Amino acid sequence: MIVRRQGPESPLRRAVGSDRKGKISPVVYVAGILSALTIDRGGPVGVGNASACFVGVAVVWIVPTGGSPACSTRPTHEAEACHIFRVGGA
């Protein structure tokens, strides 16, 4: 909502980016849940697939994304703010 209000050229929109992580994560979580419930019920295959999905999402969120070029050309305090937003963003 804040990004929408500030418009397409807002610093927050540049810092957050396209939010690929936020869009892909729920899909992978659902795939993990369905895998645990449907593949090899009671066996290790479905649970293993589900665990791999959950660990994969965790790794994607732990590994920081590269800062945007817009952030690197800003003064130091603004570049730090861009980095803070980008760590959790896509």
DSSP file (Angstrom, degrees, kcal/mol; ACC not computed):
  #  RESIDUE AA STRUCTURE BP1 BP2  ACC     N-H-->O    O-->H-N    N-H-->O    O-->H-N    TCO  KAPPA ALPHA  PHI   PSI    X-CA   Y-CA   Z-CA
    1    1 A M     >        0   0    0      0, 0.0     4,-2.0     0, 0.0     5,-0.1   0.000 360.0 360.0 360.0 -42.1    0.0    0.0    0.0
    2    2 A I  H  >  +     0   0    0      2,-0.2     4,-2.1     1,-0.2     5,-0.2   0.927 360.0  49.0 -64.2 -44.2    2.8    2.4    0.8
    3    3 A V  H  > S+     0   0    0      1,-0.2     4,-1.3     2,-0.2     7,-0.2   0.913 110.2  51.3 -62.6 -42.3    4.6    1.5   -2.4
    4    4 A R  H  4 S+     0   0    0      1,-0.2    -1,-0.2     2,-0.2    -2,-0.2   0.883 110.4  49.7 -62.1 -38.7    1.4    2.1   -4.4
    5    5 A R  H  < S+     0   0    0     -4,-2.0    -1,-0.2     1,-0.2    -2,-0.2   0.869 109.3  50.7 -68.4 -37.1    0.9    5.5   -2.8
    6    6 A Q  H  < S-     0   0    0     -4,-2.1     3,-0.3     1,-0.2    -1,-0.2   0.709 109.3-129.1 -77.6 -19.4    4.5    6.6   -3.5
    7    7 A G    ><  -     0   0    0     -4,-1.3     3,-1.4    -5,-0.2     6,-0.2  -0.267  34.6 -55.5  96.8 175.6    4.3    5.7   -7.2
    8    8 A P  T 3  S+     0   0    0      0, 0.0    -1,-0.2     0, 0.0    -4,-0.1   0.687 130.3  51.4 -69.5 -19.2    6.5    3.7   -9.5
    9    9 A E  T 3  S+     0   0    0     -3,-0.3    -2,-0.1     4,-0.1     5,-0.0   0.185  78.9 132.6-102.9  17.1    9.7    5.7   -8.9
   10   10 A S    <>  -     0   0    0     -3,-1.4     4,-1.9    -7,-0.2     5,-0.2  -0.358  63.2-127.5 -70.5 148.4    9.6    5.5   -5.1
   11   11 A P  H  > S+     0   0    0      0, 0.0     4,-2.2     0, 0.0     5,-0.2   0.857 110.3  55.9 -61.7 -34.8   12.8    4.5   -3.2
   12   12 A L  H  > S+     0   0    0      2,-0.2     4,-2.7     1,-0.2     5,-0.3   0.914 105.8  50.1 -65.1 -42.4   10.9    1.8   -1.4
   13   13 A R  H  > S+     0   0    0     -6,-0.2     4,-2.4     1,-0.2    -1,-0.2   0.907 111.7  48.5 -62.3 -41.3    9.7    0.2   -4.6
   14   14 A R  H  < S+     0   0    0     -4,-1.9    -1,-0.2     1,-0.2    -2,-0.2   0.888 113.7  47.5 -65.0 -37.6   13.3    0.2   -6.0
   15   15 A A  H  < S+     0   0    0     -4,-2.2    -2,-0.2     1,-0.2    -1,-0.2   0.898 115.5  43.1 -71.7 -40.0   14.6   -1.3   -2.7
   16   16 A V  H >< S-     0   0    0     -4,-2.7    74,-1.0     1,-0.2     3,-0.8   0.870  90.3-174.6 -75.2 -37.4   12.0   -4.0   -2.5
   17   17 A G  T 3<  -     0   0    0     -4,-2.4    -1,-0.2    -5,-0.3    -2,-0.1  -0.478  55.4 -31.3  77.8-147.4   12.1   -5.0   -6.2
   18   18 A S  T 3  S-     0   0    0     -2,-0.2    -1,-0.2    -4,-0.1     5,-0.1   0.535  72.9-131.1 -89.7  -6.6    9.8   -7.5   -7.7
   19   19 A D    <>  +     0   0    0     -3,-0.8     4,-1.4     3,-0.1     5,-0.2   0.898  44.8 161.6  58.0  45.5    9.4   -9.6   -4.5
   20   20 A R  H  > S+     0   0    0      1,-0.2     4,-2.5     2,-0.2     5,-0.3   0.892  71.6  55.0 -60.8 -40.0   10.0  -12.9   -6.3
   21   21 A K  H  > S+     0   0    0      1,-0.2     4,-2.4     2,-0.2    -1,-0.2   0.920 107.2  49.8 -60.5 -43.7   10.8  -14.6   -3.1
   22   22 A G  H  4 S+     0   0    0      1,-0.2    -1,-0.2     2,-0.2    -2,-0.2   0.786 114.6  44.5 -67.3 -27.7    7.5  -13.6   -1.6
   23   23 A K  H  X S+     0   0    0     -4,-1.4     4,-0.5    -3,-0.2    -1,-0.2   0.824 117.6  42.2 -85.0 -33.5    5.6  -14.8   -4.6
   24   24 A I  H  X S+     0   0    0     -4,-2.5     4,-2.1    -5,-0.2     3,-0.3   0.845 100.5  70.4 -83.0 -34.9    7.4  -18.2   -5.0
   25   25 A S  H  X S+     0   0    0     -4,-2.4     4,-2.5    -5,-0.3     5,-0.2   0.889  97.0  48.5 -54.8 -49.1    7.6  -19.2   -1.3
   26   26 A P  H  > S+     0   0    0      0, 0.0     4,-2.5     0, 0.0    -1,-0.2   0.877 110.5  53.1 -61.7 -34.6    3.9  -19.9   -0.8
   27   27 A V  H  X S+     0   0    0     -4,-0.5     4,-2.2    -3,-0.3    -2,-0.2   0.922 111.2  45.2 -64.3 -43.8    3.8  -22.0   -4.0
   28   28 A V  H  X S+     0   0    0     -4,-2.1     4,-2.2     2,-0.2    -1,-0.2   0.878 111.6  53.3 -69.1 -37.2    6.8  -24.1   -2.8
   29   29 A Y  H  X S+     0   0    0     -4,-2.5     4,-2.5    -5,-0.2    -2,-0.2   0.934 109.9  47.5 -61.3 -45.7    5.2  -24.4    0.7
   30   30 A V  H  X S+     0   0    0     -4,-2.5     4,-2.9     1,-0.2     5,-0.3   0.903 110.4  52.7 -62.9 -40.6    1.9  -25.7   -0.8
   31   31 A A  H  X S+     0   0    0     -4,-2.2     4,-2.2     1,-0.2    -1,-0.2   0.899 110.1  49.0 -61.0 -39.8    3.9  -28.2   -3.0
   32   32 A G  H  X S+     0   0    0     -4,-2.2     4,-2.2     2,-0.2    -2,-0.2   0.912 111.9  47.7 -65.5 -42.9    5.7  -29.4    0.2
   33   33 A I  H  X S+     0   0    0     -4,-2.5     4,-1.8     2,-0.2    -2,-0.2   0.941 113.9  46.4 -64.3 -47.3    2.4  -29.9    2.1
   34   34 A L  H  X S+     0   0    0     -4,-2.9     4,-2.3     1,-0.2     5,-0.5   0.879 110.6  54.2 -63.1 -37.1    0.8  -31.7   -0.8
   35   35 A S  H  X S+     0   0    0     -4,-2.2     4,-1.6    -5,-0.3    -1,-0.2   0.918 109.0  47.5 -62.0 -43.8    3.9  -33.9   -1.2
   36   36 A A  H  < S+     0   0    0     -4,-2.2     6,-0.3     1,-0.2    -1,-0.2   0.844 117.7  42.7 -66.7 -32.6    3.8  -34.9    2.4
   37   37 A L  H  < S+     0   0    0     -4,-1.8    -2,-0.2    -5,-0.2    -1,-0.2   0.769 127.2  23.6 -86.1 -26.0    0.0  -35.7    2.2
   38   38 A T  H >< S+     0   0    0     -4,-2.3     2,-0.5    -5,-0.2     3,-0.5   0.785  98.9  80.1-114.5 -34.0   -0.2  -37.5   -1.1
   39   39 A I  T 3< S-     0   0    0     -4,-1.6     7,-0.5    -5,-0.5     4,-0.2  -0.680 115.4 -20.7 -86.0 122.7    3.2  -39.0   -2.2
   40   40 A D  T >  S-     0   0    0     -2,-0.5     3,-3.2     1,-0.2     6,-0.4   0.931  84.2-134.5  50.3  60.8    4.0  -42.4   -0.5
   41   41 A R  T <  S+     0   0    0     -3,-0.5    -1,-0.2     1,-0.3    -4,-0.1  -0.178  85.2   4.2 -49.7 125.3    1.6  -41.9    2.4
   42   42 A G  T 3  S+     0   0    0     -6,-0.3    -1,-0.3     1,-0.3    -2,-0.1   0.382 113.5 106.3  80.2  -5.3    3.4  -42.9    5.6
   43   43 A G  S <> S-     0   0    0     -3,-3.2     4,-0.9    -4,-0.2    -1,-0.3  -0.487  81.4-109.7-102.8 175.5    6.6  -43.5    3.7
   44   44 A P  H  > S+     0   0    0      0, 0.0     4,-2.3     0, 0.0     5,-0.2   0.664 102.2  72.2 -79.7 -16.4    9.8  -41.4    3.5
   45   45 A V  H  > S+     0   0    0      2,-0.2     4,-2.5     1,-0.2     5,-0.2   0.963 100.8  40.7 -68.5 -51.1    9.5  -40.2    0.0
   46   46 A G  H  > S+     0   0    0     -7,-0.5     4,-2.5    -6,-0.4    -1,-0.2   0.906 118.0  47.9 -62.7 -42.4    6.7  -37.7    0.5
   47   47 A V  H  X S+     0   0    0     -4,-0.9     4,-2.7    -7,-0.3    -1,-0.2   0.884 111.3  51.5 -66.7 -37.9    8.1  -36.4    3.8
   48   48 A G  H  X S+     0   0    0     -4,-2.3     4,-2.2     2,-0.2    -2,-0.2   0.915 110.8  47.6 -64.5 -42.7   11.6  -36.1    2.2
   49   49 A N  H  X S+     0   0    0     -4,-2.5     4,-2.1     2,-0.2    -2,-0.2   0.924 113.1  49.0 -62.7 -43.7   10.1  -34.1   -0.7
   50   50 A A  H  X S+     0   0    0     -4,-2.5     4,-2.5     1,-0.2    -2,-0.2   0.925 110.6  49.9 -62.2 -44.9    8.2  -31.9    1.8
   51   51 A S  H  X S+     0   0    0     -4,-2.7     4,-2.7     1,-0.2     5,-0.3   0.902 109.1  52.4 -61.0 -40.6   11.3  -31.4    3.9
   52   52 A A  H  X S+     0   0    0     -4,-2.2     4,-2.4     1,-0.2    -1,-0.2   0.894 109.3  50.0 -62.9 -39.3   13.4  -30.4    0.8
   53   53 A C  H  X S+     0   0    0     -4,-2.1     4,-2.2     2,-0.2    -2,-0.2   0.936 112.9  45.7 -63.2 -45.9   10.7  -27.8   -0.1
   54   54 A F  H  X S+     0   0    0     -4,-2.5     4,-2.0     1,-0.2    -2,-0.2   0.909 114.8  46.5 -67.0 -41.5   10.7  -26.3    3.4
   55   55 A V  H  X S+     0   0    0     -4,-2.7     4,-2.6    -5,-0.2    -1,-0.2   0.899 110.1  55.3 -65.6 -40.0   14.5  -26.2    3.6
   56   56 A G  H  X S+     0   0    0     -4,-2.4     4,-2.3    -5,-0.3    -2,-0.2   0.914 108.1  47.5 -59.6 -43.7   14.7  -24.7    0.1
   57   57 A V  H  X S+     0   0    0     -4,-2.2     4,-2.0     2,-0.2    -1,-0.2   0.915 111.2  51.6 -64.3 -42.1   12.4  -21.8    1.1
   58   58 A A  H  X S+     0   0    0     -4,-2.0     4,-1.8     1,-0.2    -2,-0.2   0.920 110.6  48.1 -60.8 -43.4   14.4  -21.2    4.2
   59   59 A V  H  X S+     0   0    0     -4,-2.6     4,-2.5     1,-0.2    -1,-0.2   0.910 108.3  54.6 -64.3 -41.7   17.6  -21.1    2.3
   60   60 A V  H  < S+     0   0    0     -4,-2.3    -1,-0.2     1,-0.2    -2,-0.2   0.893 112.6  43.5 -59.3 -39.3   16.1  -18.7   -0.3
   61   61 A W  H  < S+     0   0    0     -4,-2.0    -1,-0.2     1,-0.2    -2,-0.2   0.781 113.5  50.8 -79.0 -25.9   15.2  -16.3    2.5
   62   62 A I  H  < S+     0   0    0     -4,-1.8    -2,-0.2    -5,-0.2    -1,-0.2   0.893  93.7  79.1 -77.4 -39.7   18.5  -16.6    4.4
   63   63 A V  S  < S-     0   0    0     -4,-2.5     2,-0.1    -5,-0.2     0, 0.0  -0.561  86.5-128.1 -71.6 121.2   20.7  -15.9    1.3
   64   64 A P        -     0   0    0      0, 0.0     2,-0.2     0, 0.0    23,-0.1  -0.383  16.2-128.2 -71.3 147.7   20.7  -12.2    0.7
   65   65 A T        -     0   0    0     21,-0.5     2,-0.1    24,-0.2    24,-0.1  -0.558  33.6 -92.5 -87.5 159.2   19.9  -10.8   -2.7
   66   66 A G        -     0   0    0     -2,-0.2    -1,-0.1    24,-0.2     2,-0.1  -0.418  45.8-105.3 -69.2 146.6   22.2   -8.4   -4.4
   67   67 A G        -     0   0    0      1,-0.1    -1,-0.1    -2,-0.1    16,-0.1  -0.359  37.5-105.7 -69.4 153.1   21.5   -4.7   -3.9
   68   68 A S    >>  -     0   0    0      1,-0.1     4,-1.3   -53,-0.1     3,-1.1  -0.452  23.9-117.1 -77.3 153.9   19.9   -2.8   -6.8
   69   69 A P  H 3> S+     0   0    0      0, 0.0     4,-1.0     0, 0.0    -1,-0.1   0.824 115.2  63.4 -59.0 -30.2   22.0   -0.4   -8.8
   70   70 A A  H 34 S+     0   0    0      1,-0.2     3,-0.2     2,-0.2     4,-0.2   0.848 102.4  50.1 -63.0 -32.2   19.7    2.4   -7.6
   71   71 A C  H X4 S+     0   0    0     -3,-1.1     3,-1.2     1,-0.2    -1,-0.2   0.871 104.3  56.5 -73.4 -36.9   20.9    1.7   -4.1
   72   72 A S  H 3< S+     0   0    0     -4,-1.3    -1,-0.2     1,-0.3    -2,-0.2   0.708 104.0  53.4 -72.3 -18.6   24.6    1.7   -4.9
   73   73 A T  T 3< S+     0   0    0     -4,-1.0    -1,-0.3    -3,-0.2    -2,-0.2   0.430  92.8  94.1 -94.4   1.6   24.5    5.2   -6.3
   74   74 A R  S <  S-     0   0    0     -3,-1.2     5,-0.0    -4,-0.2    -3,-0.0  -0.448  89.5 -85.2 -87.8 162.2   22.8    6.8   -3.3
   75   75 A P    >>  -     0   0    0      0, 0.0     4,-2.5     0, 0.0     3,-0.5  -0.238  53.7 -96.0 -59.2 160.9   24.5    8.5   -0.3
   76   76 A T  H 3> S+     0   0    0      1,-0.3     4,-2.3     2,-0.2     5,-0.2   0.861 121.4  49.0 -53.1 -49.0   25.7    6.1    2.4
   77   77 A H  H 3> S+     0   0    0      1,-0.2     4,-1.4     2,-0.2    -1,-0.3   0.868 114.9  45.4 -65.1 -35.1   22.7    6.3    4.7
   78   78 A E  H <> S+     0   0    0     -3,-0.5     4,-2.2     2,-0.2    -1,-0.2   0.865 110.4  54.0 -73.8 -36.1   20.2    5.8    1.9
   79   79 A A  H  X S+     0   0    0     -4,-2.5     4,-2.2     2,-0.2    -2,-0.2   0.882 106.8  52.3 -64.6 -37.3   22.3    2.9    0.5
   80   80 A E  H  X S+     0   0    0     -4,-2.3     4,-2.2    -5,-0.2    -1,-0.2   0.903 108.4  50.6 -64.0 -40.4   22.2    1.2    3.9
   81   81 A A  H  X S+     0   0    0     -4,-1.4     4,-2.1     1,-0.2    -2,-0.2   0.898 108.8  52.1 -64.1 -39.5   18.4    1.5    4.0
   82   82 A C  H  X S+     0   0    0     -4,-2.2     4,-2.3     1,-0.2    -1,-0.2   0.915 109.2  50.0 -61.5 -41.7   18.2    0.0    0.5
   83   83 A H  H  X S+     0   0    0     -4,-2.2     4,-1.8     1,-0.2    -2,-0.2   0.906 108.0  52.8 -65.3 -40.1   20.3   -2.9    1.7
   84   84 A I  H  X S+     0   0    0     -4,-2.2     4,-0.7     1,-0.2    -1,-0.2   0.920 112.9  44.1 -61.6 -43.4   18.1   -3.5    4.7
   85   85 A F  H  X S+     0   0    0     -4,-2.1     4,-0.7     1,-0.2     3,-0.4   0.868 111.9  53.6 -68.8 -35.3   15.0   -3.6    2.5
   86   86 A R  H  < S+     0   0    0     -4,-2.3   -21,-0.5     1,-0.2    -1,-0.2   0.780  93.2  70.3 -73.2 -27.3   16.7   -5.9   -0.1
   87   87 A V  H  < S+     0   0    0     -4,-1.8    -1,-0.2     1,-0.3    -2,-0.2   0.906 112.0  30.6 -58.8 -41.7   17.8   -8.6    2.4
   88   88 A G  H  < S+     0   0    0     -4,-0.7    -1,-0.3    -3,-0.4    -2,-0.2   0.578 116.4  73.9 -91.7  -9.8   14.2   -9.7    2.9
   89   89 A G     <        0   0    0     -4,-0.7   -24,-0.2   -74,-0.1   -72,-0.1  -0.186 360.0 360.0 -93.5-171.6   13.1   -8.8   -0.6
   90   90 A A              0   0    0    -74,-1.0   -24,-0.2    -2,-0.1   -73,-0.1   0.435 360.0 360.0 -90.9 360.0   13.7  -10.3   -3.9
